[in-house]
Amino acid sequence: MTFAAPLEAKSIRFRARSFVAFTLTPEDPLAAWLEGLDHWIGNSPGYFSGRPVLLDLNTLKPDVAAIESLVDVLGHRGIRIYAIELDGHTALAPNLPPVLVGAKEATTDGLLPGRKASAEVSGTSEGKAEGRAPEAGPDKVGKAGASKVDESEPQVAQEASGTLMIKAPIRSGQAIVHPHGDVIVLGSVASGSEIIAAGSIHVYGTLRGRASAGALGNTGARIFCRKNEAELLAVDGWYVTAEEMEGVSRGKPVQAFLDGEGLRVATLS
């Protein structure tokens, strides 16, 4: 008689992950907030596609039925909510995303304990910019570097100062996220790509994609490019779109920076 040797049970390995998530914070009146969101989506189609999005409901404080309706409304706009922030709740209905507990605000100085990351979407705003962009903030700040949405990755070099230097062009579909300083691109940035930086963004070629500087609250951040063909420029959440720059700064070397309560795009001589 033969006996089979028992199989050795393999342990399950769990690993932590840190990533950049966008937070939407609905406010009353909800219809006006959704109108502002629609304005943003209209200016940047597909912006939320494939992105992890948090829904911060601590301002709105809706009941479960209203949360279900809101998640459904956002889903029809192509926004998939992966977690909800709502103080005093540890769980909601089984058909809703899980409740996120213990989120911390991300800034250029690191994580601030006891505060939650937030983002705002409004319609038109006073000043030179047309609206406020959703702010990007990592729930946990991980290792500095470039993240991508396809299998190819541009050549990057991490400087001791926290600056991320990218020595190759950024192709369509790639996303560079750097929560620790400036981003320098020696080549061009293709349409359909994106750069998000805690500091300033310098593009020594043509900028055709989207660029968001000062993503963690740095109001002094700027965007520089040799030729402006950008789909969107944003600093600390204030943004302008390609349509708003048409005939003014398109095709020219520019810098974008905050001037008072709005975003200014000025040509470089």
Protein Blocks (a to p, Z undefined) as FASTA:
>chain_A
ZZddddddddddddddddddddddddddfklmmmmmmmmmmmmghklgopacdddfklno
pafklmmmmmmmmmmnopacfbdcdehiabdcfkbccddehiacddfkbccehiacdddd
dfddedjbfbdcdddddfbacdeddddfbfbdcdddddfkopacdfbdcdehiacddfkb
ccddfbdcdehiacddfbdcddfbdcfbdcdehknopakbccddfbdcbfbdceehiacd
fklmgoklgoiacddddehjaccddddZZ
